[in-house]
Amino acid sequence: MINTRIFACAAALVCGLAFTVAPAQAKSADYRFELVGKPQLSGQKNIVQVRLVHVADGKSVADAMIFESKADMGPGMETMTAPVKALPAKDGVYSFEVDADMAGTWVLHLAAKVQGEPETVRGTVNADLVK
């Protein structure tokens, strides 16, 4: 009986220490992309601005490296794509030039690396583009 109690206490102590020693790491689901205002027309191209937000504190991530950006017409029309060109980021706002062939709701697919995070952050933003 005493040996069982000692074993149970030792196991609880080991488990407790394991949780306190393990480093806490955020996951890609801890971030989301948000549309900033309405897309603006510049010549024949739409300028879409997005912000990457850390969900837990609602703060913008200003130093992410967005390395993938694609645009399509969304569910059922993924094969209708548009060229996307990344523009310089400013104050935590990431801008993209989308050359859409037609007006409508387009989906911007983004992938980013956030400093200190092991996983790639992926997300989408819906934007109503004009032609």
ChimeraX commands (.cxc) that place a marker at each C-alpha (Angstrom):
marker #1 position 0.00,0.00,0.00 radius 0.5
marker #1 position 2.77,2.43,0.91 radius 0.5
marker #1 position 4.78,1.38,-2.17 radius 0.5
marker #1 position 1.76,2.12,-4.38 radius 0.5
marker #1 position 1.39,5.60,-2.89 radius 0.5
marker #1 position 5.11,6.33,-3.32 radius 0.5
marker #1 position 4.97,5.14,-6.93 radius 0.5
marker #1 position 1.86,7.25,-7.66 radius 0.5
marker #1 position 3.46,10.37,-6.13 radius 0.5
marker #1 position 6.70,9.82,-8.05 radius 0.5
marker #1 position 4.78,9.35,-11.32 radius 0.5
marker #1 position 2.79,12.55,-10.71 radius 0.5
marker #1 position 5.99,14.46,-9.96 radius 0.5
marker #1 position 7.68,13.23,-13.13 radius 0.5
marker #1 position 4.65,14.13,-15.26 radius 0.5
marker #1 position 4.45,17.56,-13.67 radius 0.5
marker #1 position 8.13,18.22,-14.36 radius 0.5
marker #1 position 7.77,17.07,-17.96 radius 0.5
marker #1 position 5.08,19.68,-18.60 radius 0.5
marker #1 position 7.05,22.50,-16.98 radius 0.5
marker #1 position 10.30,21.70,-18.84 radius 0.5
marker #1 position 8.78,21.29,-22.31 radius 0.5
marker #1 position 8.99,24.54,-24.29 radius 0.5
marker #1 position 5.70,26.09,-25.34 radius 0.5
marker #1 position 5.51,26.57,-29.09 radius 0.5
marker #1 position 2.74,28.21,-31.03 radius 0.5
marker #1 position 1.17,26.47,-33.99 radius 0.5
marker #1 position 0.25,27.85,-37.36 radius 0.5
marker #1 position -3.40,27.84,-36.23 radius 0.5
marker #1 position -2.42,30.55,-33.73 radius 0.5
marker #1 position -2.27,33.03,-36.62 radius 0.5
marker #1 position -4.75,34.28,-39.20 radius 0.5
marker #1 position -4.68,36.55,-42.23 radius 0.5
marker #1 position -7.14,39.45,-42.29 radius 0.5
marker #1 position -8.17,41.73,-45.12 radius 0.5
marker #1 position -7.29,45.39,-44.52 radius 0.5
marker #1 position -9.98,47.58,-46.06 radius 0.5
marker #1 position -11.34,47.11,-49.55 radius 0.5
marker #1 position -9.08,46.25,-52.48 radius 0.5
marker #1 position -8.07,49.34,-54.44 radius 0.5
marker #1 position -7.88,49.49,-58.23 radius 0.5
marker #1 position -4.53,50.64,-59.59 radius 0.5
marker #1 position -4.60,50.74,-63.37 radius 0.5
marker #1 position -6.10,47.40,-64.36 radius 0.5
marker #1 position -4.90,45.59,-61.22 radius 0.5
marker #1 position -6.37,45.25,-57.74 radius 0.5
marker #1 position -4.20,46.03,-54.72 radius 0.5
marker #1 position -5.18,43.74,-51.84 radius 0.5
marker #1 position -3.81,44.48,-48.38 radius 0.5
marker #1 position -3.68,41.92,-45.59 radius 0.5
marker #1 position -2.43,41.70,-42.06 radius 0.5
marker #1 position -1.10,38.62,-40.29 radius 0.5
marker #1 position -2.51,38.52,-36.75 radius 0.5
marker #1 position -1.43,36.50,-33.72 radius 0.5
marker #1 position -4.81,35.24,-32.50 radius 0.5
marker #1 position -3.96,35.06,-28.77 radius 0.5
marker #1 position -3.19,38.77,-28.37 radius 0.5
marker #1 position -4.65,40.27,-31.57 radius 0.5
marker #1 position -1.33,41.89,-32.49 radius 0.5
marker #1 position -0.09,42.22,-36.06 radius 0.5
marker #1 position 3.02,40.31,-37.07 radius 0.5
marker #1 position 5.18,42.84,-38.88 radius 0.5
marker #1 position 8.23,40.71,-39.65 radius 0.5
marker #1 position 6.72,37.62,-41.30 radius 0.5
marker #1 position 8.11,36.43,-44.60 radius 0.5
marker #1 position 5.27,35.68,-46.99 radius 0.5
marker #1 position 6.75,33.35,-49.56 radius 0.5
marker #1 position 3.67,32.06,-51.36 radius 0.5
marker #1 position 0.69,33.95,-52.77 radius 0.5
marker #1 position -1.90,32.63,-55.21 radius 0.5
marker #1 position -5.36,33.80,-56.20 radius 0.5
marker #1 position -8.34,31.85,-57.54 radius 0.5
marker #1 position -12.11,32.22,-57.79 radius 0.5
marker #1 position -12.70,29.89,-54.85 radius 0.5
marker #1 position -14.78,26.78,-54.33 radius 0.5
marker #1 position -15.81,25.20,-57.60 radius 0.5
marker #1 position -13.64,27.58,-59.66 radius 0.5
marker #1 position -10.12,26.88,-58.35 radius 0.5
marker #1 position -8.85,26.49,-61.91 radius 0.5
marker #1 position -9.63,30.14,-62.66 radius 0.5
marker #1 position -6.48,31.80,-61.31 radius 0.5
marker #1 position -4.95,35.26,-61.46 radius 0.5
marker #1 position -1.32,36.38,-61.31 radius 0.5
marker #1 position -0.29,37.77,-57.93 radius 0.5
marker #1 position 2.70,40.00,-57.27 radius 0.5
marker #1 position 3.87,40.77,-53.72 radius 0.5
marker #1 position 4.52,44.45,-53.03 radius 0.5
marker #1 position 6.69,45.87,-50.23 radius 0.5
marker #1 position 5.23,45.46,-46.75 radius 0.5
marker #1 position 4.63,48.58,-44.68 radius 0.5
marker #1 position 3.86,48.79,-40.94 radius 0.5
marker #1 position 2.71,45.16,-40.71 radius 0.5
marker #1 position 0.47,45.41,-43.78 radius 0.5
marker #1 position 1.32,43.11,-46.67 radius 0.5
marker #1 position 0.19,44.25,-50.13 radius 0.5
marker #1 position -0.44,42.18,-53.24 radius 0.5
marker #1 position -1.19,43.17,-56.80 radius 0.5
marker #1 position -3.80,40.82,-58.28 radius 0.5
marker #1 position -4.42,40.87,-62.03 radius 0.5
marker #1 position -7.91,39.34,-62.13 radius 0.5
marker #1 position -9.58,38.69,-65.51 radius 0.5
marker #1 position -13.03,39.31,-64.09 radius 0.5
marker #1 position -14.75,40.96,-61.17 radius 0.5
marker #1 position -16.01,38.89,-58.27 radius 0.5
marker #1 position -14.96,37.33,-55.00 radius 0.5
marker #1 position -11.46,35.98,-55.26 radius 0.5
marker #1 position -9.55,33.91,-52.70 radius 0.5
marker #1 position -5.98,34.88,-51.91 radius 0.5
marker #1 position -4.00,31.89,-50.60 radius 0.5
marker #1 position -0.97,32.86,-48.50 radius 0.5
marker #1 position 1.90,31.03,-46.79 radius 0.5
marker #1 position 4.30,32.71,-44.39 radius 0.5
marker #1 position 7.17,32.00,-42.06 radius 0.5
marker #1 position 7.00,33.70,-38.68 radius 0.5
marker #1 position 10.23,34.18,-36.78 radius 0.5
marker #1 position 10.55,31.62,-33.99 radius 0.5
marker #1 position 7.74,29.39,-35.26 radius 0.5
marker #1 position 8.63,25.96,-36.65 radius 0.5
marker #1 position 5.48,25.58,-38.78 radius 0.5
marker #1 position 4.51,27.44,-41.93 radius 0.5
marker #1 position 1.48,29.67,-41.39 radius 0.5
marker #1 position -1.10,29.16,-44.15 radius 0.5
marker #1 position -4.35,30.97,-44.66 radius 0.5
marker #1 position -6.79,32.54,-47.08 radius 0.5
marker #1 position -8.47,35.90,-47.48 radius 0.5
marker #1 position -11.57,36.55,-49.57 radius 0.5
marker #1 position -11.48,39.80,-51.54 radius 0.5
marker #1 position -14.12,41.35,-53.82 radius 0.5
marker #1 position -12.13,42.43,-56.85 radius 0.5
marker #1 position -13.26,44.73,-59.65 radius 0.5
marker #1 position -12.18,44.85,-63.25 radius 0.5
marker link #1:1,2 radius 0.2
marker link #1:2,3 radius 0.2
marker link #1:3,4 radius 0.2
marker link #1:4,5 radius 0.2
marker link #1:5,6 radius 0.2
marker link #1:6,7 radius 0.2
marker link #1:7,8 radius 0.2
marker link #1:8,9 radius 0.2
marker link #1:9,10 radius 0.2
marker link #1:10,11 radius 0.2
marker link #1:11,12 radius 0.2
marker link #1:12,13 radius 0.2
marker link #1:13,14 radius 0.2
marker link #1:14,15 radius 0.2
marker link #1:15,16 radius 0.2
marker link #1:16,17 radius 0.2
marker link #1:17,18 radius 0.2
marker link #1:18,19 radius 0.2
marker link #1:19,20 radius 0.2
marker link #1:20,21 radius 0.2
marker link #1:21,22 radius 0.2
marker link #1:22,23 radius 0.2
marker link #1:23,24 radius 0.2
marker link #1:24,25 radius 0.2
marker link #1:25,26 radius 0.2
marker link #1:26,27 radius 0.2
marker link #1:27,28 radius 0.2
marker link #1:28,29 radius 0.2
marker link #1:29,30 radius 0.2
marker link #1:30,31 radius 0.2
marker link #1:31,32 radius 0.2
marker link #1:32,33 radius 0.2
marker link #1:33,34 radius 0.2
marker link #1:34,35 radius 0.2
marker link #1:35,36 radius 0.2
marker link #1:36,37 radius 0.2
marker link #1:37,38 radius 0.2
marker link #1:38,39 radius 0.2
marker link #1:39,40 radius 0.2
marker link #1:40,41 radius 0.2
marker link #1:41,42 radius 0.2
marker link #1:42,43 radius 0.2
marker link #1:43,44 radius 0.2
marker link #1:44,45 radius 0.2
marker link #1:45,46 radius 0.2
marker link #1:46,47 radius 0.2
marker link #1:47,48 radius 0.2
marker link #1:48,49 radius 0.2
marker link #1:49,50 radius 0.2
marker link #1:50,51 radius 0.2
marker link #1:51,52 radius 0.2
marker link #1:52,53 radius 0.2
marker link #1:53,54 radius 0.2
marker link #1:54,55 radius 0.2
marker link #1:55,56 radius 0.2
marker link #1:56,57 radius 0.2
marker link #1:57,58 radius 0.2
marker link #1:58,59 radius 0.2
marker link #1:59,60 radius 0.2
marker link #1:60,61 radius 0.2
marker link #1:61,62 radius 0.2
marker link #1:62,63 radius 0.2
marker link #1:63,64 radius 0.2
marker link #1:64,65 radius 0.2
marker link #1:65,66 radius 0.2
marker link #1:66,67 radius 0.2
marker link #1:67,68 radius 0.2
marker link #1:68,69 radius 0.2
marker link #1:69,70 radius 0.2
marker link #1:70,71 radius 0.2
marker link #1:71,72 radius 0.2
marker link #1:72,73 radius 0.2
marker link #1:73,74 radius 0.2
marker link #1:74,75 radius 0.2
marker link #1:75,76 radius 0.2
marker link #1:76,77 radius 0.2
marker link #1:77,78 radius 0.2
marker link #1:78,79 radius 0.2
marker link #1:79,80 radius 0.2
marker link #1:80,81 radius 0.2
marker link #1:81,82 radius 0.2
marker link #1:82,83 radius 0.2
marker link #1:83,84 radius 0.2
marker link #1:84,85 radius 0.2
marker link #1:85,86 radius 0.2
marker link #1:86,87 radius 0.2
marker link #1:87,88 radius 0.2
marker link #1:88,89 radius 0.2
marker link #1:89,90 radius 0.2
marker link #1:90,91 radius 0.2
marker link #1:91,92 radius 0.2
marker link #1:92,93 radius 0.2
marker link #1:93,94 radius 0.2
marker link #1:94,95 radius 0.2
marker link #1:95,96 radius 0.2
marker link #1:96,97 radius 0.2
marker link #1:97,98 radius 0.2
marker link #1:98,99 radius 0.2
marker link #1:99,100 radius 0.2
marker link #1:100,101 radius 0.2
marker link #1:101,102 radius 0.2
marker link #1:102,103 radius 0.2
marker link #1:103,104 radius 0.2
marker link #1:104,105 radius 0.2
marker link #1:105,106 radius 0.2
marker link #1:106,107 radius 0.2
marker link #1:107,108 radius 0.2
marker link #1:108,109 radius 0.2
marker link #1:109,110 radius 0.2
marker link #1:110,111 radius 0.2
marker link #1:111,112 radius 0.2
marker link #1:112,113 radius 0.2
marker link #1:113,114 radius 0.2
marker link #1:114,115 radius 0.2
marker link #1:115,116 radius 0.2
marker link #1:116,117 radius 0.2
marker link #1:117,118 radius 0.2
marker link #1:118,119 radius 0.2
marker link #1:119,120 radius 0.2
marker link #1:120,121 radius 0.2
marker link #1:121,122 radius 0.2
marker link #1:122,123 radius 0.2
marker link #1:123,124 radius 0.2
marker link #1:124,125 radius 0.2
marker link #1:125,126 radius 0.2
marker link #1:126,127 radius 0.2
marker link #1:127,128 radius 0.2
marker link #1:128,129 radius 0.2
marker link #1:129,130 radius 0.2
marker link #1:130,131 radius 0.2
view
